[in-house]
């Protein structure tokens, strides 16, 4: 599992500059390996952005699932 978390963190690092360009960010919360769910927290302007769900699904989730195929879904937590 440690290898999976490392690859997830790497994928989030790839995504991060795009979010930071709009004064947002993303934080790893936990990976629930039993169900393949990655929990993340959006930060900065991502919290109030109406496009954040689209960014999470079409952008971040795509990158994470490519880098760590064990991830089946990303969920935003608060």
PyMOL Python script that loads the backbone (N, CA, C, O; Angstrom):
from pymol import cmd

cmd.read_pdbstr("""\
ATOM      1  N   UNK A   1       0.827  -1.203   0.000  1.00  0.00           N
ATOM      2  CA  UNK A   1       0.000   0.000   0.000  1.00  0.00           C
ATOM      3  C   UNK A   1       0.864   1.257   0.000  1.00  0.00           C
ATOM      4  O   UNK A   1       0.466   2.263  -0.587  1.00  0.00           O
ATOM      5  N   UNK A   2       2.022   1.231   0.633  1.00  0.00           N
ATOM      6  CA  UNK A   2       2.891   2.393   0.682  1.00  0.00           C
ATOM      7  C   UNK A   2       3.277   2.841  -0.724  1.00  0.00           C
ATOM      8  O   UNK A   2       3.348   4.040  -0.992  1.00  0.00           O
ATOM      9  N   UNK A   3       3.531   1.879  -1.637  1.00  0.00           N
ATOM     10  CA  UNK A   3       3.847   2.186  -3.024  1.00  0.00           C
ATOM     11  C   UNK A   3       2.663   2.878  -3.695  1.00  0.00           C
ATOM     12  O   UNK A   3       2.853   3.817  -4.469  1.00  0.00           O
ATOM     13  N   UNK A   4       1.459   2.426  -3.409  1.00  0.00           N
ATOM     14  CA  UNK A   4       0.258   3.037  -3.978  1.00  0.00           C
ATOM     15  C   UNK A   4       0.136   4.482  -3.517  1.00  0.00           C
ATOM     16  O   UNK A   4      -0.113   5.371  -4.331  1.00  0.00           O
ATOM     17  N   UNK A   5       0.307   4.725  -2.233  1.00  0.00           N
ATOM     18  CA  UNK A   5       0.214   6.090  -1.699  1.00  0.00           C
ATOM     19  C   UNK A   5       1.278   6.973  -2.335  1.00  0.00           C
ATOM     20  O   UNK A   5       1.017   8.137  -2.637  1.00  0.00           O
ATOM     21  N   UNK A   6       2.456   6.439  -2.537  1.00  0.00           N
ATOM     22  CA  UNK A   6       3.530   7.199  -3.170  1.00  0.00           C
ATOM     23  C   UNK A   6       3.155   7.595  -4.596  1.00  0.00           C
ATOM     24  O   UNK A   6       3.399   8.727  -5.011  1.00  0.00           O
ATOM     25  N   UNK A   7       2.562   6.667  -5.345  1.00  0.00           N
ATOM     26  CA  UNK A   7       2.139   6.978  -6.714  1.00  0.00           C
ATOM     27  C   UNK A   7       0.967   7.961  -6.729  1.00  0.00           C
ATOM     28  O   UNK A   7       0.875   8.802  -7.623  1.00  0.00           O
ATOM     29  N   UNK A   8       0.074   7.859  -5.747  1.00  0.00           N
ATOM     30  CA  UNK A   8      -1.030   8.817  -5.629  1.00  0.00           C
ATOM     31  C   UNK A   8      -0.469  10.211  -5.358  1.00  0.00           C
ATOM     32  O   UNK A   8      -0.871  11.184  -5.995  1.00  0.00           O
ATOM     33  N   UNK A   9       0.455  10.299  -4.416  1.00  0.00           N
ATOM     34  CA  UNK A   9       1.064  11.592  -4.085  1.00  0.00           C
ATOM     35  C   UNK A   9       1.761  12.185  -5.305  1.00  0.00           C
ATOM     36  O   UNK A   9       1.696  13.393  -5.530  1.00  0.00           O
ATOM     37  N   UNK A  10       2.421  11.347  -6.087  1.00  0.00           N
ATOM     38  CA  UNK A  10       3.070  11.805  -7.307  1.00  0.00           C
ATOM     39  C   UNK A  10       2.042  12.361  -8.294  1.00  0.00           C
ATOM     40  O   UNK A  10       2.258  13.414  -8.895  1.00  0.00           O
ATOM     41  N   UNK A  11       0.933  11.655  -8.456  1.00  0.00           N
ATOM     42  CA  UNK A  11      -0.124  12.107  -9.362  1.00  0.00           C
ATOM     43  C   UNK A  11      -0.711  13.440  -8.891  1.00  0.00           C
ATOM     44  O   UNK A  11      -0.998  14.316  -9.707  1.00  0.00           O
ATOM     45  N   UNK A  12      -0.887  13.591  -7.593  1.00  0.00           N
ATOM     46  CA  UNK A  12      -1.398  14.865  -7.067  1.00  0.00           C
ATOM     47  C   UNK A  12      -0.380  15.977  -7.311  1.00  0.00           C
ATOM     48  O   UNK A  12      -0.757  17.117  -7.583  1.00  0.00           O
ATOM     49  N   UNK A  13       0.907  15.647  -7.213  1.00  0.00           N
ATOM     50  CA  UNK A  13       1.948  16.639  -7.486  1.00  0.00           C
ATOM     51  C   UNK A  13       1.905  17.080  -8.946  1.00  0.00           C
ATOM     52  O   UNK A  13       2.173  18.243  -9.247  1.00  0.00           O
ATOM     53  N   UNK A  14       1.574  16.173  -9.849  1.00  0.00           N
ATOM     54  CA  UNK A  14       1.425  16.520 -11.265  1.00  0.00           C
ATOM     55  C   UNK A  14       0.242  17.456 -11.454  1.00  0.00           C
ATOM     56  O   UNK A  14       0.315  18.393 -12.250  1.00  0.00           O
ATOM     57  N   UNK A  15      -0.840  17.215 -10.738  1.00  0.00           N
ATOM     58  CA  UNK A  15      -2.068  18.007 -10.848  1.00  0.00           C
ATOM     59  C   UNK A  15      -1.956  19.371 -10.182  1.00  0.00           C
ATOM     60  O   UNK A  15      -2.565  20.345 -10.623  1.00  0.00           O
ATOM     61  N   UNK A  16      -1.177  19.424  -9.126  1.00  0.00           N
ATOM     62  CA  UNK A  16      -1.120  20.601  -8.254  1.00  0.00           C
ATOM     63  C   UNK A  16      -0.838  21.925  -8.982  1.00  0.00           C
ATOM     64  O   UNK A  16      -1.528  22.903  -8.696  1.00  0.00           O
ATOM     65  N   UNK A  17       0.130  22.017  -9.900  1.00  0.00           N
ATOM     66  CA  UNK A  17       0.405  23.310 -10.552  1.00  0.00           C
ATOM     67  C   UNK A  17      -0.804  23.899 -11.288  1.00  0.00           C
ATOM     68  O   UNK A  17      -0.966  25.118 -11.343  1.00  0.00           O
ATOM     69  N   UNK A  18      -1.637  23.042 -11.846  1.00  0.00           N
ATOM     70  CA  UNK A  18      -2.830  23.525 -12.550  1.00  0.00           C
ATOM     71  C   UNK A  18      -3.819  24.136 -11.569  1.00  0.00           C
ATOM     72  O   UNK A  18      -4.453  25.149 -11.868  1.00  0.00           O
ATOM     73  N   UNK A  19      -3.951  23.526 -10.406  1.00  0.00           N
ATOM     74  CA  UNK A  19      -4.847  24.059  -9.381  1.00  0.00           C
ATOM     75  C   UNK A  19      -4.266  25.330  -8.765  1.00  0.00           C
ATOM     76  O   UNK A  19      -4.988  26.297  -8.521  1.00  0.00           O
ATOM     77  N   UNK A  20      -2.969  25.319  -8.518  1.00  0.00           N
ATOM     78  CA  UNK A  20      -2.315  26.478  -7.907  1.00  0.00           C
ATOM     79  C   UNK A  20      -2.309  27.691  -8.829  1.00  0.00           C
ATOM     80  O   UNK A  20      -2.248  28.828  -8.360  1.00  0.00           O
ATOM     81  N   UNK A  21      -2.371  27.457 -10.123  1.00  0.00           N
ATOM     82  CA  UNK A  21      -2.421  28.577 -11.073  1.00  0.00           C
ATOM     83  C   UNK A  21      -3.663  29.433 -10.855  1.00  0.00           C
ATOM     84  O   UNK A  21      -3.677  30.618 -11.189  1.00  0.00           O
ATOM     85  N   UNK A  22      -4.707  28.825 -10.294  1.00  0.00           N
ATOM     86  CA  UNK A  22      -5.947  29.544  -9.983  1.00  0.00           C
ATOM     87  C   UNK A  22      -6.130  29.716  -8.481  1.00  0.00           C
ATOM     88  O   UNK A  22      -7.254  29.862  -8.001  1.00  0.00           O
ATOM     89  N   UNK A  23      -5.021  29.699  -7.740  1.00  0.00           N
ATOM     90  CA  UNK A  23      -5.025  29.887  -6.284  1.00  0.00           C
ATOM     91  C   UNK A  23      -5.753  28.787  -5.525  1.00  0.00           C
ATOM     92  O   UNK A  23      -6.332  29.030  -4.466  1.00  0.00           O
ATOM     93  N   UNK A  24      -5.721  27.583  -6.069  1.00  0.00           N
ATOM     94  CA  UNK A  24      -6.314  26.438  -5.393  1.00  0.00           C
ATOM     95  C   UNK A  24      -5.230  25.422  -5.056  1.00  0.00           C
ATOM     96  O   UNK A  24      -4.047  25.652  -5.307  1.00  0.00           O
ATOM     97  N   UNK A  25      -5.644  24.313  -4.493  1.00  0.00           N
ATOM     98  CA  UNK A  25      -4.710  23.237  -4.186  1.00  0.00           C
ATOM     99  C   UNK A  25      -5.519  21.990  -3.829  1.00  0.00           C
ATOM    100  O   UNK A  25      -6.745  22.032  -3.734  1.00  0.00           O
ATOM    101  N   UNK A  26      -4.811  20.891  -3.635  1.00  0.00           N
ATOM    102  CA  UNK A  26      -5.439  19.626  -3.286  1.00  0.00           C
ATOM    103  C   UNK A  26      -4.576  18.940  -2.240  1.00  0.00           C
ATOM    104  O   UNK A  26      -3.350  19.051  -2.257  1.00  0.00           O
ATOM    105  N   UNK A  27      -5.227  18.232  -1.333  1.00  0.00           N
ATOM    106  CA  UNK A  27      -4.520  17.564  -0.245  1.00  0.00           C
ATOM    107  C   UNK A  27      -4.977  16.109  -0.154  1.00  0.00           C
ATOM    108  O   UNK A  27      -6.175  15.829  -0.166  1.00  0.00           O
ATOM    109  N   UNK A  28      -4.029  15.197  -0.065  1.00  0.00           N
ATOM    110  CA  UNK A  28      -4.316  13.780   0.149  1.00  0.00           C
ATOM    111  C   UNK A  28      -4.865  13.619   1.568  1.00  0.00           C
ATOM    112  O   UNK A  28      -4.268  14.114   2.524  1.00  0.00           O
ATOM    113  N   UNK A  29      -5.987  12.936   1.703  1.00  0.00           N
ATOM    114  CA  UNK A  29      -6.543  12.651   3.027  1.00  0.00           C
ATOM    115  C   UNK A  29      -6.295  11.183   3.364  1.00  0.00           C
ATOM    116  O   UNK A  29      -5.646  10.880   4.365  1.00  0.00           O
ATOM    117  N   UNK A  30      -6.808  10.265   2.532  1.00  0.00           N
ATOM    118  CA  UNK A  30      -6.529   8.844   2.739  1.00  0.00           C
ATOM    119  C   UNK A  30      -6.955   8.056   1.514  1.00  0.00           C
ATOM    120  O   UNK A  30      -7.766   8.504   0.705  1.00  0.00           O
ATOM    121  N   UNK A  31      -6.379   6.866   1.407  1.00  0.00           N
ATOM    122  CA  UNK A  31      -6.759   5.938   0.353  1.00  0.00           C
ATOM    123  C   UNK A  31      -7.380   4.719   1.003  1.00  0.00           C
ATOM    124  O   UNK A  31      -6.745   4.039   1.809  1.00  0.00           O
ATOM    125  N   UNK A  32      -8.623   4.446   0.647  1.00  0.00           N
ATOM    126  CA  UNK A  32      -9.335   3.280   1.176  1.00  0.00           C
ATOM    127  C   UNK A  32      -9.156   2.134   0.177  1.00  0.00           C
ATOM    128  O   UNK A  32      -9.954   1.965  -0.745  1.00  0.00           O
ATOM    129  N   UNK A  33      -8.096   1.357   0.380  1.00  0.00           N
ATOM    130  CA  UNK A  33      -7.705   0.305  -0.563  1.00  0.00           C
ATOM    131  C   UNK A  33      -8.789  -0.754  -0.754  1.00  0.00           C
ATOM    132  O   UNK A  33      -8.917  -1.320  -1.840  1.00  0.00           O
ATOM    133  N   UNK A  34      -9.570  -1.024   0.293  1.00  0.00           N
ATOM    134  CA  UNK A  34     -10.596  -2.067   0.200  1.00  0.00           C
ATOM    135  C   UNK A  34     -11.657  -1.760  -0.843  1.00  0.00           C
ATOM    136  O   UNK A  34     -12.261  -2.678  -1.398  1.00  0.00           O
ATOM    137  N   UNK A  35     -11.893  -0.481  -1.116  1.00  0.00           N
ATOM    138  CA  UNK A  35     -12.894  -0.083  -2.113  1.00  0.00           C
ATOM    139  C   UNK A  35     -12.300   0.742  -3.248  1.00  0.00           C
ATOM    140  O   UNK A  35     -13.018   1.129  -4.170  1.00  0.00           O
ATOM    141  N   UNK A  36     -11.004   1.015  -3.192  1.00  0.00           N
ATOM    142  CA  UNK A  36     -10.338   1.770  -4.256  1.00  0.00           C
ATOM    143  C   UNK A  36     -10.704   3.241  -4.297  1.00  0.00           C
ATOM    144  O   UNK A  36     -10.673   3.860  -5.360  1.00  0.00           O
ATOM    145  N   UNK A  37     -11.051   3.806  -3.149  1.00  0.00           N
ATOM    146  CA  UNK A  37     -11.485   5.209  -3.091  1.00  0.00           C
ATOM    147  C   UNK A  37     -10.393   6.084  -2.485  1.00  0.00           C
ATOM    148  O   UNK A  37      -9.889   5.818  -1.394  1.00  0.00           O
ATOM    149  N   UNK A  38     -10.045   7.124  -3.215  1.00  0.00           N
ATOM    150  CA  UNK A  38      -9.103   8.126  -2.736  1.00  0.00           C
ATOM    151  C   UNK A  38      -9.900   9.312  -2.208  1.00  0.00           C
ATOM    152  O   UNK A  38     -10.752   9.854  -2.912  1.00  0.00           O
ATOM    153  N   UNK A  39      -9.629   9.707  -0.989  1.00  0.00           N
ATOM    154  CA  UNK A  39     -10.278  10.877  -0.403  1.00  0.00           C
ATOM    155  C   UNK A  39      -9.293  12.033  -0.427  1.00  0.00           C
ATOM    156  O   UNK A  39      -8.153  11.907   0.019  1.00  0.00           O
ATOM    157  N   UNK A  40      -9.751  13.163  -0.956  1.00  0.00           N
ATOM    158  CA  UNK A  40      -8.918  14.362  -1.046  1.00  0.00           C
ATOM    159  C   UNK A  40      -9.692  15.556  -0.507  1.00  0.00           C
ATOM    160  O   UNK A  40     -10.919  15.537  -0.411  1.00  0.00           O
ATOM    161  N   UNK A  41      -8.949  16.582  -0.162  1.00  0.00           N
ATOM    162  CA  UNK A  41      -9.545  17.834   0.296  1.00  0.00           C
ATOM    163  C   UNK A  41      -9.079  18.921  -0.675  1.00  0.00           C
ATOM    164  O   UNK A  41      -7.884  19.081  -0.922  1.00  0.00           O
ATOM    165  N   UNK A  42     -10.038  19.658  -1.215  1.00  0.00           N
ATOM    166  CA  UNK A  42      -9.703  20.797  -2.063  1.00  0.00           C
ATOM    167  C   UNK A  42      -9.466  22.008  -1.173  1.00  0.00           C
ATOM    168  O   UNK A  42     -10.133  22.187  -0.153  1.00  0.00           O
ATOM    169  N   UNK A  43      -8.514  22.829  -1.570  1.00  0.00           N
ATOM    170  CA  UNK A  43      -8.115  23.985  -0.771  1.00  0.00           C
ATOM    171  C   UNK A  43      -8.149  25.256  -1.614  1.00  0.00           C
ATOM    172  O   UNK A  43      -8.246  25.199  -2.840  1.00  0.00           O
ATOM    173  N   UNK A  44      -8.068  26.388  -0.947  1.00  0.00           N
ATOM    174  CA  UNK A  44      -8.012  27.677  -1.636  1.00  0.00           C
ATOM    175  C   UNK A  44      -9.278  27.949  -2.424  1.00  0.00           C
ATOM    176  O   UNK A  44     -10.379  27.637  -1.972  1.00  0.00           O
ATOM    177  N   UNK A  45      -9.119  28.532  -3.604  1.00  0.00           N
ATOM    178  CA  UNK A  45     -10.285  28.895  -4.404  1.00  0.00           C
ATOM    179  C   UNK A  45     -11.026  27.676  -4.953  1.00  0.00           C
ATOM    180  O   UNK A  45     -12.165  27.799  -5.404  1.00  0.00           O
ATOM    181  N   UNK A  46     -10.392  26.504  -4.918  1.00  0.00           N
ATOM    182  CA  UNK A  46     -11.080  25.286  -5.362  1.00  0.00           C
ATOM    183  C   UNK A  46     -12.307  25.002  -4.497  1.00  0.00           C
ATOM    184  O   UNK A  46     -13.263  24.374  -4.953  1.00  0.00           O
ATOM    185  N   UNK A  47     -12.274  25.460  -3.266  1.00  0.00           N
ATOM    186  CA  UNK A  47     -13.384  25.222  -2.337  1.00  0.00           C
ATOM    187  C   UNK A  47     -14.660  25.902  -2.826  1.00  0.00           C
ATOM    188  O   UNK A  47     -15.754  25.362  -2.661  1.00  0.00           O
ATOM    189  N   UNK A  48     -14.527  27.079  -3.424  1.00  0.00           N
ATOM    190  CA  UNK A  48     -15.713  27.844  -3.841  1.00  0.00           C
ATOM    191  C   UNK A  48     -15.948  27.835  -5.348  1.00  0.00           C
ATOM    192  O   UNK A  48     -16.944  28.381  -5.823  1.00  0.00           O
ATOM    193  N   UNK A  49     -15.046  27.224  -6.096  1.00  0.00           N
ATOM    194  CA  UNK A  49     -15.148  27.234  -7.555  1.00  0.00           C
ATOM    195  C   UNK A  49     -16.280  26.322  -8.033  1.00  0.00           C
ATOM    196  O   UNK A  49     -16.344  25.158  -7.635  1.00  0.00           O
ATOM    197  N   UNK A  50     -17.170  26.838  -8.882  1.00  0.00           N
ATOM    198  CA  UNK A  50     -18.262  26.006  -9.390  1.00  0.00           C
ATOM    199  C   UNK A  50     -17.784  24.896 -10.338  1.00  0.00           C
ATOM    200  O   UNK A  50     -18.530  23.956 -10.612  1.00  0.00           O
ATOM    201  N   UNK A  51     -16.556  25.000 -10.834  1.00  0.00           N
ATOM    202  CA  UNK A  51     -16.015  23.989 -11.742  1.00  0.00           C
ATOM    203  C   UNK A  51     -15.172  22.930 -11.026  1.00  0.00           C
ATOM    204  O   UNK A  51     -14.595  22.056 -11.673  1.00  0.00           O
ATOM    205  N   UNK A  52     -15.099  23.007  -9.695  1.00  0.00           N
ATOM    206  CA  UNK A  52     -14.207  22.108  -8.963  1.00  0.00           C
ATOM    207  C   UNK A  52     -14.562  20.637  -9.146  1.00  0.00           C
ATOM    208  O   UNK A  52     -13.662  19.800  -9.225  1.00  0.00           O
ATOM    209  N   UNK A  53     -15.829  20.302  -9.215  1.00  0.00           N
ATOM    210  CA  UNK A  53     -16.206  18.897  -9.412  1.00  0.00           C
ATOM    211  C   UNK A  53     -15.749  18.403 -10.781  1.00  0.00           C
ATOM    212  O   UNK A  53     -15.294  17.268 -10.921  1.00  0.00           O
ATOM    213  N   UNK A  54     -15.874  19.257 -11.776  1.00  0.00           N
ATOM    214  CA  UNK A  54     -15.417  18.909 -13.123  1.00  0.00           C
ATOM    215  C   UNK A  54     -13.897  18.741 -13.136  1.00  0.00           C
ATOM    216  O   UNK A  54     -13.376  17.800 -13.734  1.00  0.00           O
ATOM    217  N   UNK A  55     -13.201  19.648 -12.481  1.00  0.00           N
ATOM    218  CA  UNK A  55     -11.739  19.560 -12.395  1.00  0.00           C
ATOM    219  C   UNK A  55     -11.326  18.286 -11.689  1.00  0.00           C
ATOM    220  O   UNK A  55     -10.384  17.615 -12.111  1.00  0.00           O
ATOM    221  N   UNK A  56     -12.023  17.950 -10.621  1.00  0.00           N
ATOM    222  CA  UNK A  56     -11.703  16.745  -9.858  1.00  0.00           C
ATOM    223  C   UNK A  56     -11.891  15.495 -10.713  1.00  0.00           C
ATOM    224  O   UNK A  56     -11.032  14.614 -10.725  1.00  0.00           O
ATOM    225  N   UNK A  57     -13.008  15.419 -11.426  1.00  0.00           N
ATOM    226  CA  UNK A  57     -13.323  14.227 -12.227  1.00  0.00           C
ATOM    227  C   UNK A  57     -12.515  14.165 -13.524  1.00  0.00           C
ATOM    228  O   UNK A  57     -11.870  13.154 -13.802  1.00  0.00           O
ATOM    229  N   UNK A  58     -12.545  15.221 -14.305  1.00  0.00           N
ATOM    230  CA  UNK A  58     -11.943  15.193 -15.637  1.00  0.00           C
ATOM    231  C   UNK A  58     -10.439  15.418 -15.616  1.00  0.00           C
ATOM    232  O   UNK A  58      -9.737  15.012 -16.543  1.00  0.00           O
ATOM    233  N   UNK A  59      -9.946  16.050 -14.583  1.00  0.00           N
ATOM    234  CA  UNK A  59      -8.521  16.350 -14.519  1.00  0.00           C
ATOM    235  C   UNK A  59      -7.783  15.477 -13.536  1.00  0.00           C
ATOM    236  O   UNK A  59      -7.031  14.582 -13.920  1.00  0.00           O
ATOM    237  N   UNK A  60      -8.002  15.743 -12.267  1.00  0.00           N
ATOM    238  CA  UNK A  60      -7.242  15.070 -11.206  1.00  0.00           C
ATOM    239  C   UNK A  60      -7.500  13.565 -11.207  1.00  0.00           C
ATOM    240  O   UNK A  60      -6.553  12.781 -11.153  1.00  0.00           O
ATOM    241  N   UNK A  61      -8.742  13.157 -11.267  1.00  0.00           N
ATOM    242  CA  UNK A  61      -9.061  11.726 -11.214  1.00  0.00           C
ATOM    243  C   UNK A  61      -8.400  10.982 -12.370  1.00  0.00           C
ATOM    244  O   UNK A  61      -7.883   9.881 -12.180  1.00  0.00           O
ATOM    245  N   UNK A  62      -8.410  11.560 -13.544  1.00  0.00           N
ATOM    246  CA  UNK A  62      -7.812  10.932 -14.718  1.00  0.00           C
ATOM    247  C   UNK A  62      -6.310  10.712 -14.508  1.00  0.00           C
ATOM    248  O   UNK A  62      -5.788   9.635 -14.795  1.00  0.00           O
ATOM    249  N   UNK A  63      -5.629  11.730 -14.011  1.00  0.00           N
ATOM    250  CA  UNK A  63      -4.185  11.638 -13.766  1.00  0.00           C
ATOM    251  C   UNK A  63      -3.890  10.600 -12.687  1.00  0.00           C
ATOM    252  O   UNK A  63      -2.991   9.774 -12.842  1.00  0.00           O
ATOM    253  N   UNK A  64      -4.645  10.646 -11.604  1.00  0.00           N
ATOM    254  CA  UNK A  64      -4.415   9.714 -10.490  1.00  0.00           C
ATOM    255  C   UNK A  64      -4.655   8.269 -10.938  1.00  0.00           C
ATOM    256  O   UNK A  64      -3.858   7.384 -10.625  1.00  0.00           O
ATOM    257  N   UNK A  65      -5.734   8.030 -11.660  1.00  0.00           N
ATOM    258  CA  UNK A  65      -6.046   6.669 -12.084  1.00  0.00           C
ATOM    259  C   UNK A  65      -5.019   6.145 -13.089  1.00  0.00           C
ATOM    260  O   UNK A  65      -4.796   4.937 -13.177  1.00  0.00           O
ATOM    261  N   UNK A  66      -4.403   7.036 -13.835  1.00  0.00           N
ATOM    262  CA  UNK A  66      -3.342   6.624 -14.760  1.00  0.00           C
ATOM    263  C   UNK A  66      -2.089   6.212 -13.983  1.00  0.00           C
ATOM    264  O   UNK A  66      -1.456   5.205 -14.299  1.00  0.00           O
ATOM    265  N   UNK A  67      -1.742   6.995 -12.974  1.00  0.00           N
ATOM    266  CA  UNK A  67      -0.546   6.732 -12.173  1.00  0.00           C
ATOM    267  C   UNK A  67      -0.745   5.605 -11.159  1.00  0.00           C
ATOM    268  O   UNK A  67       0.197   4.880 -10.838  1.00  0.00           O
ATOM    269  N   UNK A  68      -1.965   5.462 -10.660  1.00  0.00           N
ATOM    270  CA  UNK A  68      -2.269   4.452  -9.627  1.00  0.00           C
ATOM    271  C   UNK A  68      -3.596   3.775  -9.989  1.00  0.00           C
ATOM    272  O   UNK A  68      -4.651   4.179  -9.500  1.00  0.00           O
ATOM    273  N   UNK A  69      -3.545   2.755 -10.837  1.00  0.00           N
ATOM    274  CA  UNK A  69      -4.773   2.085 -11.291  1.00  0.00           C
ATOM    275  C   UNK A  69      -5.612   1.464 -10.174  1.00  0.00           C
ATOM    276  O   UNK A  69      -6.771   1.111 -10.390  1.00  0.00           O
ATOM    277  N   UNK A  70      -5.028   1.330  -8.981  1.00  0.00           N
ATOM    278  CA  UNK A  70      -5.798   0.799  -7.845  1.00  0.00           C
ATOM    279  C   UNK A  70      -6.915   1.758  -7.437  1.00  0.00           C
ATOM    280  O   UNK A  70      -7.899   1.352  -6.818  1.00  0.00           O
ATOM    281  N   UNK A  71      -6.754   3.020  -7.787  1.00  0.00           N
ATOM    282  CA  UNK A  71      -7.772   4.023  -7.467  1.00  0.00           C
ATOM    283  C   UNK A  71      -8.916   3.897  -8.467  1.00  0.00           C
ATOM    284  O   UNK A  71      -8.717   4.010  -9.677  1.00  0.00           O
ATOM    285  N   UNK A  72     -10.089   3.665  -7.953  1.00  0.00           N
ATOM    286  CA  UNK A  72     -11.287   3.513  -8.792  1.00  0.00           C
ATOM    287  C   UNK A  72     -12.159   4.765  -8.814  1.00  0.00           C
ATOM    288  O   UNK A  72     -12.954   4.976  -9.729  1.00  0.00           O
ATOM    289  N   UNK A  73     -11.983   5.600  -7.765  1.00  0.00           N
ATOM    290  CA  UNK A  73     -12.822   6.810  -7.664  1.00  0.00           C
ATOM    291  C   UNK A  73     -12.150   7.774  -6.690  1.00  0.00           C
ATOM    292  O   UNK A  73     -11.445   7.374  -5.763  1.00  0.00           O
ATOM    293  N   UNK A  74     -12.398   9.056  -6.937  1.00  0.00           N
ATOM    294  CA  UNK A  74     -11.918  10.096  -6.005  1.00  0.00           C
ATOM    295  C   UNK A  74     -13.135  10.755  -5.389  1.00  0.00           C
ATOM    296  O   UNK A  74     -14.104  11.078  -6.077  1.00  0.00           O
ATOM    297  N   UNK A  75     -13.070  10.949  -4.082  1.00  0.00           N
ATOM    298  CA  UNK A  75     -14.139  11.646  -3.368  1.00  0.00           C
ATOM    299  C   UNK A  75     -13.558  12.844  -2.647  1.00  0.00           C
ATOM    300  O   UNK A  75     -12.485  12.770  -2.047  1.00  0.00           O
ATOM    301  N   UNK A  76     -14.275  13.939  -2.712  1.00  0.00           N
ATOM    302  CA  UNK A  76     -13.886  15.147  -1.994  1.00  0.00           C
ATOM    303  C   UNK A  76     -14.453  15.078  -0.577  1.00  0.00           C
ATOM    304  O   UNK A  76     -15.640  14.810  -0.391  1.00  0.00           O
ATOM    305  N   UNK A  77     -13.611  15.318   0.407  1.00  0.00           N
ATOM    306  CA  UNK A  77     -14.050  15.394   1.806  1.00  0.00           C
ATOM    307  C   UNK A  77     -13.772  16.793   2.310  1.00  0.00           C
ATOM    308  O   UNK A  77     -12.976  17.532   1.731  1.00  0.00           O
ATOM    309  N   UNK A  78     -14.438  17.149   3.401  1.00  0.00           N
ATOM    310  CA  UNK A  78     -14.266  18.503   3.944  1.00  0.00           C
ATOM    311  C   UNK A  78     -13.562  18.468   5.275  1.00  0.00           C
ATOM    312  O   UNK A  78     -13.332  19.515   5.880  1.00  0.00           O
TER     313      UNK A  78
END
""", "prot")
cmd.dss("prot")
cmd.show_as("cartoon", "prot")
cmd.util.cbc("prot")
cmd.orient("prot")
